[in-house]
């Protein structure tokens, strides 16, 4: 099987099963993996936040609070006081993307390789950006930001750039791996696969969330 065929197969959105309602509702593999990620986040959130204490905190609580405090400060410094109410969304977004990009380690297809998901995430982030602008400047102030054709264009370009950046980088890592596997089929591919799934996956999650935070900061200025 050539590399082009492998890439086409990787990009194909396969049907997982069909719900026998309304003539049959197809459920894609991406949606199933999304359900799994949501379950991981809900159950994980419950497990790491139960039995929290003010004194004599467990190592688990200290570690979780440390990570959350770091992320909270990171995004709060970017969006500023006016955009601080968006920090929780940004923290949840980066955690979701990190988990999604790590799915390749377990031999499953990362949902971020589905351009429809990255597109939805990008549009969803820009909706929050516009909401932050409305809250900071009011409806009239928000409408005034569209007085320039460039600002109107940016409203459509930003979600497209977010979508293609995440999708392109995740897909690019996959293409590189397939070329390496074709040239050096042993030893090197597993090591590089671990790099792309762990480091690069976390990096792309950070870049996507960081850019969203920057857009929020620009919108509330």
Secondary structure as a PSIPRED ss2 file (coil, helix, strand):
# PSIPRED VFORMAT (PSIPRED V4.0)

   1 X C   1.000  0.000  0.000
   2 X C   1.000  0.000  0.000
   3 X H   0.000  1.000  0.000
   4 X H   0.000  1.000  0.000
   5 X H   0.000  1.000  0.000
   6 X H   0.000  1.000  0.000
   7 X H   0.000  1.000  0.000
   8 X H   0.000  1.000  0.000
   9 X H   0.000  1.000  0.000
  10 X H   0.000  1.000  0.000
  11 X H   0.000  1.000  0.000
  12 X C   1.000  0.000  0.000
  13 X C   1.000  0.000  0.000
  14 X C   1.000  0.000  0.000
  15 X E   0.000  0.000  1.000
  16 X E   0.000  0.000  1.000
  17 X E   0.000  0.000  1.000
  18 X E   0.000  0.000  1.000
  19 X E   0.000  0.000  1.000
  20 X C   1.000  0.000  0.000
  21 X C   1.000  0.000  0.000
  22 X C   1.000  0.000  0.000
  23 X C   1.000  0.000  0.000
  24 X C   1.000  0.000  0.000
  25 X E   0.000  0.000  1.000
  26 X E   0.000  0.000  1.000
  27 X E   0.000  0.000  1.000
  28 X E   0.000  0.000  1.000
  29 X H   0.000  1.000  0.000
  30 X H   0.000  1.000  0.000
  31 X H   0.000  1.000  0.000
  32 X H   0.000  1.000  0.000
  33 X H   0.000  1.000  0.000
  34 X H   0.000  1.000  0.000
  35 X H   0.000  1.000  0.000
  36 X H   0.000  1.000  0.000
  37 X H   0.000  1.000  0.000
  38 X H   0.000  1.000  0.000
  39 X H   0.000  1.000  0.000
  40 X H   0.000  1.000  0.000
  41 X H   0.000  1.000  0.000
  42 X H   0.000  1.000  0.000
  43 X H   0.000  1.000  0.000
  44 X H   0.000  1.000  0.000
  45 X H   0.000  1.000  0.000
  46 X H   0.000  1.000  0.000
  47 X H   0.000  1.000  0.000
  48 X H   0.000  1.000  0.000
  49 X H   0.000  1.000  0.000
  50 X C   1.000  0.000  0.000
  51 X C   1.000  0.000  0.000
  52 X C   1.000  0.000  0.000
  53 X C   1.000  0.000  0.000
  54 X C   1.000  0.000  0.000
  55 X C   1.000  0.000  0.000
  56 X C   1.000  0.000  0.000
  57 X C   1.000  0.000  0.000
  58 X C   1.000  0.000  0.000
  59 X H   0.000  1.000  0.000
  60 X H   0.000  1.000  0.000
  61 X H   0.000  1.000  0.000
  62 X H   0.000  1.000  0.000
  63 X H   0.000  1.000  0.000
  64 X H   0.000  1.000  0.000
  65 X H   0.000  1.000  0.000
  66 X H   0.000  1.000  0.000
  67 X H   0.000  1.000  0.000
  68 X H   0.000  1.000  0.000
  69 X H   0.000  1.000  0.000
  70 X H   0.000  1.000  0.000
  71 X H   0.000  1.000  0.000
  72 X H   0.000  1.000  0.000
  73 X H   0.000  1.000  0.000
  74 X H   0.000  1.000  0.000
  75 X H   0.000  1.000  0.000
  76 X H   0.000  1.000  0.000
  77 X H   0.000  1.000  0.000
  78 X H   0.000  1.000  0.000
  79 X H   0.000  1.000  0.000
  80 X C   1.000  0.000  0.000
  81 X C   1.000  0.000  0.000
  82 X C   1.000  0.000  0.000
  83 X C   1.000  0.000  0.000
  84 X H   0.000  1.000  0.000
  85 X H   0.000  1.000  0.000
  86 X H   0.000  1.000  0.000
  87 X H   0.000  1.000  0.000
  88 X H   0.000  1.000  0.000
  89 X H   0.000  1.000  0.000
  90 X H   0.000  1.000  0.000
  91 X H   0.000  1.000  0.000
  92 X H   0.000  1.000  0.000
  93 X H   0.000  1.000  0.000
  94 X H   0.000  1.000  0.000
  95 X H   0.000  1.000  0.000
  96 X H   0.000  1.000  0.000
  97 X H   0.000  1.000  0.000
  98 X H   0.000  1.000  0.000
  99 X H   0.000  1.000  0.000
 100 X H   0.000  1.000  0.000
 101 X H   0.000  1.000  0.000
 102 X H   0.000  1.000  0.000
 103 X H   0.000  1.000  0.000
 104 X H   0.000  1.000  0.000
 105 X H   0.000  1.000  0.000
 106 X H   0.000  1.000  0.000
 107 X C   1.000  0.000  0.000
 108 X C   1.000  0.000  0.000
 109 X C   1.000  0.000  0.000
 110 X C   1.000  0.000  0.000
 111 X H   0.000  1.000  0.000
 112 X H   0.000  1.000  0.000
 113 X H   0.000  1.000  0.000
 114 X C   1.000  0.000  0.000
 115 X H   0.000  1.000  0.000
 116 X H   0.000  1.000  0.000
 117 X H   0.000  1.000  0.000
 118 X H   0.000  1.000  0.000
 119 X H   0.000  1.000  0.000
 120 X H   0.000  1.000  0.000
 121 X H   0.000  1.000  0.000
 122 X H   0.000  1.000  0.000
 123 X H   0.000  1.000  0.000
 124 X H   0.000  1.000  0.000
 125 X H   0.000  1.000  0.000
 126 X H   0.000  1.000  0.000
 127 X H   0.000  1.000  0.000
 128 X H   0.000  1.000  0.000
 129 X H   0.000  1.000  0.000
 130 X H   0.000  1.000  0.000
 131 X H   0.000  1.000  0.000
 132 X H   0.000  1.000  0.000
 133 X H   0.000  1.000  0.000
 134 X H   0.000  1.000  0.000
 135 X H   0.000  1.000  0.000
 136 X H   0.000  1.000  0.000
 137 X H   0.000  1.000  0.000
 138 X H   0.000  1.000  0.000
 139 X H   0.000  1.000  0.000
 140 X H   0.000  1.000  0.000
 141 X H   0.000  1.000  0.000
 142 X H   0.000  1.000  0.000
 143 X H   0.000  1.000  0.000
 144 X H   0.000  1.000  0.000
 145 X C   1.000  0.000  0.000
 146 X C   1.000  0.000  0.000
 147 X C   1.000  0.000  0.000
 148 X C   1.000  0.000  0.000
 149 X H   0.000  1.000  0.000
 150 X H   0.000  1.000  0.000
 151 X H   0.000  1.000  0.000
 152 X H   0.000  1.000  0.000
 153 X H   0.000  1.000  0.000
 154 X H   0.000  1.000  0.000
 155 X H   0.000  1.000  0.000
 156 X H   0.000  1.000  0.000
 157 X H   0.000  1.000  0.000
 158 X H   0.000  1.000  0.000
 159 X H   0.000  1.000  0.000
 160 X H   0.000  1.000  0.000
 161 X H   0.000  1.000  0.000
 162 X H   0.000  1.000  0.000
 163 X H   0.000  1.000  0.000
 164 X H   0.000  1.000  0.000
 165 X H   0.000  1.000  0.000
 166 X H   0.000  1.000  0.000
 167 X H   0.000  1.000  0.000
 168 X H   0.000  1.000  0.000
 169 X H   0.000  1.000  0.000
 170 X H   0.000  1.000  0.000
 171 X H   0.000  1.000  0.000
 172 X H   0.000  1.000  0.000
 173 X H   0.000  1.000  0.000
 174 X H   0.000  1.000  0.000
 175 X H   0.000  1.000  0.000
 176 X H   0.000  1.000  0.000
 177 X H   0.000  1.000  0.000
 178 X H   0.000  1.000  0.000
 179 X H   0.000  1.000  0.000
 180 X H   0.000  1.000  0.000
 181 X H   0.000  1.000  0.000
 182 X H   0.000  1.000  0.000
 183 X H   0.000  1.000  0.000
 184 X C   1.000  0.000  0.000
 185 X C   1.000  0.000  0.000
 186 X C   1.000  0.000  0.000
 187 X C   1.000  0.000  0.000
 188 X H   0.000  1.000  0.000
 189 X H   0.000  1.000  0.000
 190 X H   0.000  1.000  0.000
 191 X H   0.000  1.000  0.000
 192 X H   0.000  1.000  0.000
 193 X H   0.000  1.000  0.000
 194 X H   0.000  1.000  0.000
 195 X H   0.000  1.000  0.000
 196 X H   0.000  1.000  0.000
 197 X H   0.000  1.000  0.000
 198 X H   0.000  1.000  0.000
 199 X H   0.000  1.000  0.000
 200 X H   0.000  1.000  0.000
 201 X H   0.000  1.000  0.000
 202 X H   0.000  1.000  0.000
 203 X H   0.000  1.000  0.000
 204 X H   0.000  1.000  0.000
 205 X H   0.000  1.000  0.000
 206 X H   0.000  1.000  0.000
 207 X H   0.000  1.000  0.000
 208 X H   0.000  1.000  0.000
 209 X H   0.000  1.000  0.000
 210 X H   0.000  1.000  0.000
 211 X H   0.000  1.000  0.000
 212 X H   0.000  1.000  0.000
 213 X H   0.000  1.000  0.000
 214 X H   0.000  1.000  0.000
 215 X H   0.000  1.000  0.000
 216 X H   0.000  1.000  0.000
 217 X H   0.000  1.000  0.000
 218 X H   0.000  1.000  0.000
 219 X H   0.000  1.000  0.000
 220 X H   0.000  1.000  0.000
 221 X C   1.000  0.000  0.000
